[in-house]
Amino acid sequence: MINILFNIIYLVLDLYGLLLLVEFILTLVKVPSNRWTELLRNVTELTCSPARIFLNRVLPSKWQIADWSPIAVIIVIWIVKLVLGLIQGLLLF
């Protein structure tokens, strides 16, 4: 039962990470706004906005030509998945 719960959490995190990657690519390519890109932006904005604020304070101005917040959130997702893997391992033994 615990394995199923963790697998669902991993799946949701992976899908969200994929959405973030698509968002990052769309911002690099400068795709015009349409209903799909707006939907993607609305879904990812909740986590990207705090990361964007933090990165704008930390990164030098020449790095701010691209929106790096989706990549930062993907890194946080990887860390969360690592911690969840450790917790899952502890719960199974």
TIFI-420366 format. One record per atom (N, C-alpha, C, O, CB): residue in one letter; chain; atom name; x, y, z. Coordinates in steps of 0.1 Angstrom, whole numbers. Glycine has a CB too. Layout:
# TIFI-420366
<r A,A,CA,<X,Y,Z>>
...
# end
This chain:
# TIFI-420366
<r M,A,N,<8,-12,0>>
<r M,A,CA,<0,0,0>>
<r M,A,C,<9,13,0>>
<r M,A,O,<6,22,-7>>
<r M,A,CB,<-9,0,12>>
<r I,A,N,<19,13,8>>
<r I,A,CA,<28,24,8>>
<r I,A,C,<35,26,-5>>
<r I,A,O,<37,37,-9>>
<r I,A,CB,<38,23,20>>
<r N,A,N,<39,15,-11>>
<r N,A,CA,<46,16,-24>>
<r N,A,C,<37,22,-35>>
<r N,A,O,<41,30,-43>>
<r N,A,CB,<50,2,-29>>
<r I,A,N,<24,19,-34>>
<r I,A,CA,<15,25,-44>>
<r I,A,C,<14,40,-42>>
<r I,A,O,<14,48,-51>>
<r I,A,CB,<1,19,-43>>
<r L,A,N,<13,44,-29>>
<r L,A,CA,<12,58,-26>>
<r L,A,C,<25,66,-31>>
<r L,A,O,<24,76,-37>>
<r L,A,CB,<10,60,-11>>
<r F,A,N,<36,60,-28>>
<r F,A,CA,<49,66,-32>>
<r F,A,C,<50,67,-48>>
<r F,A,O,<55,76,-53>>
<r F,A,CB,<61,59,-26>>
<r N,A,N,<45,56,-54>>
<r N,A,CA,<46,56,-69>>
<r N,A,C,<37,66,-75>>
<r N,A,O,<40,73,-85>>
<r N,A,CB,<41,42,-74>>
<r I,A,N,<25,69,-69>>
<r I,A,CA,<16,79,-74>>
<r I,A,C,<23,93,-72>>
<r I,A,O,<22,102,-80>>
<r I,A,CB,<2,79,-66>>
<r I,A,N,<29,95,-60>>
<r I,A,CA,<36,108,-58>>
<r I,A,C,<47,110,-68>>
<r I,A,O,<49,121,-73>>
<r I,A,CB,<41,108,-43>>
<r Y,A,N,<55,99,-70>>
<r Y,A,CA,<66,100,-80>>
<r Y,A,C,<60,104,-94>>
<r Y,A,O,<66,112,-101>>
<r Y,A,CB,<74,87,-81>>
<r L,A,N,<49,98,-98>>
<r L,A,CA,<43,100,-111>>
<r L,A,C,<39,115,-112>>
<r L,A,O,<41,121,-122>>
<r L,A,CB,<31,91,-113>>
<r V,A,N,<32,120,-102>>
<r V,A,CA,<27,134,-102>>
<r V,A,C,<39,143,-103>>
<r V,A,O,<39,153,-111>>
<r V,A,CB,<19,137,-89>>
<r L,A,N,<50,141,-95>>
<r L,A,CA,<62,149,-96>>
<r L,A,C,<69,148,-109>>
<r L,A,O,<73,158,-115>>
<r L,A,CB,<72,145,-85>>
<r D,A,N,<69,136,-115>>
<r D,A,CA,<75,135,-129>>
<r D,A,C,<67,143,-139>>
<r D,A,O,<73,149,-148>>
<r D,A,CB,<76,120,-133>>
<r L,A,N,<54,142,-139>>
<r L,A,CA,<45,149,-148>>
<r L,A,C,<46,164,-147>>
<r L,A,O,<47,171,-157>>
<r L,A,CB,<31,144,-147>>
<r Y,A,N,<47,168,-134>>
<r Y,A,CA,<49,183,-132>>
<r Y,A,C,<62,187,-137>>
<r Y,A,O,<63,198,-142>>
<r Y,A,CB,<47,186,-117>>
<r G,A,N,<72,179,-135>>
<r G,A,CA,<86,183,-140>>
<r G,A,C,<86,183,-155>>
<r G,A,O,<93,192,-161>>
<r G,A,CB,<96,172,-135>>
<r L,A,N,<78,175,-161>>
<r L,A,CA,<78,175,-176>>
<r L,A,C,<71,188,-181>>
<r L,A,O,<75,194,-190>>
<r L,A,CB,<70,163,-181>>
<r L,A,N,<60,192,-174>>
<r L,A,CA,<53,205,-177>>
<r L,A,C,<63,216,-175>>
<r L,A,O,<63,226,-183>>
<r L,A,CB,<41,206,-168>>
<r L,A,N,<71,216,-165>>
<r L,A,CA,<81,227,-162>>
<r L,A,C,<91,227,-173>>
<r L,A,O,<95,238,-178>>
<r L,A,CB,<87,225,-149>>
<r L,A,N,<95,216,-178>>
<r L,A,CA,<105,215,-189>>
<r L,A,C,<99,221,-202>>
<r L,A,O,<106,229,-209>>
<r L,A,CB,<110,201,-191>>
<r V,A,N,<87,218,-205>>
<r V,A,CA,<80,223,-216>>
<r V,A,C,<79,239,-215>>
<r V,A,O,<81,246,-225>>
<r V,A,CB,<66,217,-218>>
<r E,A,N,<75,243,-203>>
<r E,A,CA,<74,257,-200>>
<r E,A,C,<88,265,-203>>
<r E,A,O,<88,275,-209>>
<r E,A,CB,<70,260,-186>>
<r F,A,N,<98,258,-198>>
<r F,A,CA,<112,264,-200>>
<r F,A,C,<115,265,-215>>
<r F,A,O,<120,275,-220>>
<r F,A,CB,<122,256,-193>>
<r I,A,N,<112,254,-223>>
<r I,A,CA,<115,254,-237>>
<r I,A,C,<107,265,-244>>
<r I,A,O,<112,272,-253>>
<r I,A,CB,<113,240,-243>>
<r L,A,N,<94,266,-240>>
<r L,A,CA,<85,276,-247>>
<r L,A,C,<90,290,-244>>
<r L,A,O,<88,299,-253>>
<r L,A,CB,<71,274,-242>>
<r T,A,N,<95,293,-233>>
<r T,A,CA,<100,306,-230>>
<r T,A,C,<113,309,-238>>
<r T,A,O,<116,320,-241>>
<r T,A,CB,<103,308,-215>>
<r L,A,N,<121,299,-240>>
<r L,A,CA,<134,301,-248>>
<r L,A,C,<131,303,-262>>
<r L,A,O,<137,311,-269>>
<r L,A,CB,<143,289,-247>>
<r V,A,N,<121,296,-268>>
<r V,A,CA,<117,297,-282>>
<r V,A,C,<108,309,-285>>
<r V,A,O,<107,313,-296>>
<r V,A,CB,<110,284,-286>>
<r K,A,N,<103,315,-274>>
<r K,A,CA,<94,327,-275>>
<r K,A,C,<81,324,-284>>
<r K,A,O,<78,331,-293>>
<r K,A,CB,<101,338,-281>>
<r V,A,N,<74,313,-280>>
<r V,A,CA,<62,309,-286>>
<r V,A,C,<51,320,-283>>
<r V,A,O,<50,324,-271>>
<r V,A,CB,<57,295,-282>>
<r P,A,N,<43,324,-293>>
<r P,A,CA,<33,333,-290>>
<r P,A,C,<22,328,-281>>
<r P,A,O,<20,315,-280>>
<r P,A,CB,<26,338,-303>>
<r S,A,N,<16,336,-273>>
<r S,A,CA,<6,332,-263>>
<r S,A,C,<-6,327,-270>>
<r S,A,O,<-12,333,-279>>
<r S,A,CB,<3,343,-254>>
<r N,A,N,<-11,315,-266>>
<r N,A,CA,<-24,310,-270>>
<r N,A,C,<-30,303,-258>>
<r N,A,O,<-25,304,-247>>
<r N,A,CB,<-22,299,-282>>
<r R,A,N,<-41,297,-260>>
<r R,A,CA,<-48,291,-248>>
<r R,A,C,<-40,280,-241>>
<r R,A,O,<-41,278,-229>>
<r R,A,CB,<-62,286,-251>>
<r W,A,N,<-33,272,-249>>
<r W,A,CA,<-25,261,-243>>
<r W,A,C,<-13,266,-235>>
<r W,A,O,<-10,261,-225>>
<r W,A,CB,<-20,252,-254>>
<r T,A,N,<-6,276,-241>>
<r T,A,CA,<5,282,-234>>
<r T,A,C,<1,289,-221>>
<r T,A,O,<8,289,-211>>
<r T,A,CB,<14,291,-243>>
<r E,A,N,<-11,295,-222>>
<r E,A,CA,<-16,302,-210>>
<r E,A,C,<-20,292,-199>>
<r E,A,O,<-18,294,-187>>
<r E,A,CB,<-29,311,-214>>
<r L,A,N,<-26,281,-203>>
<r L,A,CA,<-30,270,-194>>
<r L,A,C,<-17,265,-187>>
<r L,A,O,<-16,263,-175>>
<r L,A,CB,<-37,259,-201>>
<r L,A,N,<-7,262,-195>>
<r L,A,CA,<6,257,-190>>
<r L,A,C,<12,267,-180>>
<r L,A,O,<17,264,-170>>
<r L,A,CB,<16,254,-201>>
<r R,A,N,<12,280,-184>>
<r R,A,CA,<17,291,-175>>
<r R,A,C,<9,291,-162>>
<r R,A,O,<15,292,-151>>
<r R,A,CB,<16,304,-182>>
<r N,A,N,<-4,290,-163>>
<r N,A,CA,<-12,290,-150>>
<r N,A,C,<-9,278,-141>>
<r N,A,O,<-9,280,-129>>
<r N,A,CB,<-27,290,-154>>
<r V,A,N,<-7,267,-147>>
<r V,A,CA,<-4,255,-139>>
<r V,A,C,<10,256,-132>>
<r V,A,O,<12,251,-121>>
<r V,A,CB,<-4,242,-148>>
<r T,A,N,<20,261,-139>>
<r T,A,CA,<33,261,-134>>
<r T,A,C,<37,274,-126>>
<r T,A,O,<47,274,-119>>
<r T,A,CB,<43,260,-146>>
<r E,A,N,<29,284,-127>>
<r E,A,CA,<32,297,-121>>
<r E,A,C,<32,296,-106>>
<r E,A,O,<40,304,-100>>
<r E,A,CB,<22,307,-125>>
<r L,A,N,<24,288,-100>>
<r L,A,CA,<24,287,-85>>
<r L,A,C,<38,284,-80>>
<r L,A,O,<41,289,-69>>
<r L,A,CB,<14,276,-81>>
<r T,A,N,<45,275,-86>>
<r T,A,CA,<59,271,-81>>
<r T,A,C,<70,280,-87>>
<r T,A,O,<80,282,-81>>
<r T,A,CB,<61,257,-83>>
<r C,A,N,<67,284,-99>>
<r C,A,CA,<78,292,-106>>
<r C,A,C,<79,306,-101>>
<r C,A,O,<90,312,-101>>
<r C,A,CB,<75,293,-121>>
<r S,A,N,<68,312,-96>>
<r S,A,CA,<69,326,-92>>
<r S,A,C,<78,328,-80>>
<r S,A,O,<86,337,-81>>
<r S,A,CB,<55,330,-88>>
<r P,A,N,<77,320,-69>>
<r P,A,CA,<87,322,-58>>
<r P,A,C,<101,320,-63>>
<r P,A,O,<111,326,-58>>
<r P,A,CB,<83,313,-47>>
<r A,A,N,<103,310,-71>>
<r A,A,CA,<117,307,-76>>
<r A,A,C,<122,318,-85>>
<r A,A,O,<134,321,-84>>
<r A,A,CB,<117,293,-84>>
<r R,A,N,<113,324,-93>>
<r R,A,CA,<117,335,-101>>
<r R,A,C,<121,347,-93>>
<r R,A,O,<131,354,-96>>
<r R,A,CB,<105,339,-111>>
<r I,A,N,<114,350,-82>>
<r I,A,CA,<117,361,-73>>
<r I,A,C,<131,359,-67>>
<r I,A,O,<139,368,-67>>
<r I,A,CB,<107,363,-62>>
<r F,A,N,<133,347,-62>>
<r F,A,CA,<146,343,-56>>
<r F,A,C,<158,344,-66>>
<r F,A,O,<168,350,-63>>
<r F,A,CB,<146,329,-50>>
<r L,A,N,<156,339,-78>>
<r L,A,CA,<166,338,-88>>
<r L,A,C,<169,352,-93>>
<r L,A,O,<181,355,-97>>
<r L,A,CB,<162,329,-100>>
<r N,A,N,<159,361,-94>>
<r N,A,CA,<162,375,-99>>
<r N,A,C,<171,382,-89>>
<r N,A,O,<178,391,-93>>
<r N,A,CB,<149,382,-101>>
<r R,A,N,<170,379,-76>>
<r R,A,CA,<179,385,-66>>
<r R,A,C,<193,379,-66>>
<r R,A,O,<203,386,-63>>
<r R,A,CB,<173,384,-52>>
<r V,A,N,<194,366,-69>>
<r V,A,CA,<207,359,-68>>
<r V,A,C,<215,359,-81>>
<r V,A,O,<227,361,-80>>
<r V,A,CB,<204,345,-64>>
<r L,A,N,<209,357,-92>>
<r L,A,CA,<216,356,-105>>
<r L,A,C,<221,369,-110>>
<r L,A,O,<214,380,-108>>
<r L,A,CB,<207,349,-115>>
<r P,A,N,<233,370,-116>>
<r P,A,CA,<237,382,-123>>
<r P,A,C,<228,386,-134>>
<r P,A,O,<221,377,-140>>
<r P,A,CB,<252,380,-128>>
<r S,A,N,<228,399,-138>>
<r S,A,CA,<219,404,-148>>
<r S,A,C,<220,397,-161>>
<r S,A,O,<211,396,-169>>
<r S,A,CB,<220,419,-149>>
<r K,A,N,<233,393,-165>>
<r K,A,CA,<234,387,-178>>
<r K,A,C,<228,373,-179>>
<r K,A,O,<226,368,-190>>
<r K,A,CB,<249,386,-182>>
<r W,A,N,<226,367,-168>>
<r W,A,CA,<219,354,-167>>
<r W,A,C,<204,355,-168>>
<r W,A,O,<197,345,-170>>
<r W,A,CB,<223,346,-155>>
<r Q,A,N,<199,367,-167>>
<r Q,A,CA,<184,369,-166>>
<r Q,A,C,<178,371,-180>>
<r Q,A,O,<167,375,-181>>
<r Q,A,CB,<181,381,-158>>
<r I,A,N,<185,367,-190>>
<r I,A,CA,<179,367,-204>>
<r I,A,C,<169,356,-206>>
<r I,A,O,<161,357,-215>>
<r I,A,CB,<190,367,-214>>
<r A,A,N,<170,346,-197>>
<r A,A,CA,<160,335,-198>>
<r A,A,C,<154,333,-184>>
<r A,A,O,<160,337,-174>>
<r A,A,CB,<167,321,-203>>
<r D,A,N,<142,327,-184>>
<r D,A,CA,<135,324,-172>>
<r D,A,C,<140,311,-167>>
<r D,A,O,<136,300,-172>>
<r D,A,CB,<120,325,-174>>
<r W,A,N,<148,311,-157>>
<r W,A,CA,<154,299,-151>>
<r W,A,C,<146,292,-140>>
<r W,A,O,<150,282,-135>>
<r W,A,CB,<168,302,-146>>
<r S,A,N,<135,299,-137>>
<r S,A,CA,<127,293,-125>>
<r S,A,C,<122,279,-128>>
<r S,A,O,<121,271,-118>>
<r S,A,CB,<116,303,-123>>
<r P,A,N,<117,275,-140>>
<r P,A,CA,<113,261,-142>>
<r P,A,C,<124,251,-139>>
<r P,A,O,<122,241,-133>>
<r P,A,CB,<107,259,-155>>
<r I,A,N,<136,255,-143>>
<r I,A,CA,<148,246,-140>>
<r I,A,C,<151,245,-125>>
<r I,A,O,<154,234,-120>>
<r I,A,CB,<160,251,-148>>
<r A,A,N,<150,256,-118>>
<r A,A,CA,<152,256,-104>>
<r A,A,C,<141,247,-97>>
<r A,A,O,<145,240,-88>>
<r A,A,CB,<151,270,-98>>
<r V,A,N,<129,248,-102>>
<r V,A,CA,<118,240,-96>>
<r V,A,C,<120,225,-99>>
<r V,A,O,<118,216,-91>>
<r V,A,CB,<104,244,-100>>
<r I,A,N,<125,222,-111>>
<r I,A,CA,<128,208,-114>>
<r I,A,C,<139,203,-105>>
<r I,A,O,<138,191,-101>>
<r I,A,CB,<133,207,-129>>
<r I,A,N,<149,211,-102>>
<r I,A,CA,<160,206,-93>>
<r I,A,C,<154,204,-79>>
<r I,A,O,<157,194,-72>>
<r I,A,CB,<171,217,-92>>
<r V,A,N,<145,212,-74>>
<r V,A,CA,<138,210,-61>>
<r V,A,C,<130,197,-62>>
<r V,A,O,<130,190,-52>>
<r V,A,CB,<129,222,-58>>
<r I,A,N,<123,195,-73>>
<r I,A,CA,<116,182,-74>>
<r I,A,C,<125,170,-73>>
<r I,A,O,<121,160,-67>>
<r I,A,CB,<108,182,-88>>
<r W,A,N,<137,171,-80>>
<r W,A,CA,<146,160,-79>>
<r W,A,C,<150,157,-64>>
<r W,A,O,<151,146,-60>>
<r W,A,CB,<159,162,-87>>
<r I,A,N,<153,168,-57>>
<r I,A,CA,<157,167,-43>>
<r I,A,C,<145,161,-35>>
<r I,A,O,<147,152,-26>>
<r I,A,CB,<161,181,-37>>
<r V,A,N,<133,165,-37>>
<r V,A,CA,<121,160,-30>>
<r V,A,C,<120,145,-33>>
<r V,A,O,<117,137,-24>>
<r V,A,CB,<108,167,-34>>
<r K,A,N,<122,141,-45>>
<r K,A,CA,<121,127,-49>>
<r K,A,C,<132,119,-42>>
<r K,A,O,<130,107,-38>>
<r K,A,CB,<122,125,-64>>
<r L,A,N,<144,124,-41>>
<r L,A,CA,<155,117,-33>>
<r L,A,C,<151,115,-19>>
<r L,A,O,<153,104,-13>>
<r L,A,CB,<168,125,-34>>
<r V,A,N,<146,126,-12>>
<r V,A,CA,<141,125,2>>
<r V,A,C,<130,115,3>>
<r V,A,O,<130,107,12>>
<r V,A,CB,<137,139,7>>
<r L,A,N,<120,115,-6>>
<r L,A,CA,<109,105,-6>>
<r L,A,C,<114,91,-7>>
<r L,A,O,<109,82,-1>>
<r L,A,CB,<99,109,-16>>
<r G,A,N,<125,89,-16>>
<r G,A,CA,<130,76,-17>>
<r G,A,C,<137,71,-4>>
<r G,A,O,<136,59,-1>>
<r G,A,CB,<141,76,-28>>
<r L,A,N,<144,80,3>>
<r L,A,CA,<150,76,16>>
<r L,A,C,<139,73,26>>
<r L,A,O,<140,63,33>>
<r L,A,CB,<158,88,21>>
<r I,A,N,<128,81,26>>
<r I,A,CA,<117,78,35>>
<r I,A,C,<110,65,32>>
<r I,A,O,<107,57,41>>
<r I,A,CB,<107,90,35>>
<r Q,A,N,<109,62,19>>
<r Q,A,CA,<102,50,15>>
<r Q,A,C,<111,38,19>>
<r Q,A,O,<106,28,24>>
<r Q,A,CB,<100,50,0>>
<r G,A,N,<124,39,17>>
<r G,A,CA,<133,29,21>>
<r G,A,C,<133,26,36>>
<r G,A,O,<134,15,41>>
<r G,A,CB,<147,32,17>>
<r L,A,N,<132,37,44>>
<r L,A,CA,<131,35,59>>
<r L,A,C,<118,29,63>>
<r L,A,O,<118,21,72>>
<r L,A,CB,<133,49,66>>
<r L,A,N,<107,32,56>>
<r L,A,CA,<94,26,60>>
<r L,A,C,<93,12,56>>
<r L,A,O,<85,4,62>>
<r L,A,CB,<83,34,53>>
<r L,A,N,<100,7,46>>
<r L,A,CA,<99,-6,42>>
<r L,A,C,<108,-16,50>>
<r L,A,O,<106,-28,49>>
<r L,A,CB,<102,-8,27>>
<r F,A,N,<118,-10,57>>
<r F,A,CA,<126,-19,65>>
<r F,A,C,<124,-18,79>>
<r F,A,O,<131,-25,87>>
<r F,A,CB,<141,-16,62>>
# end
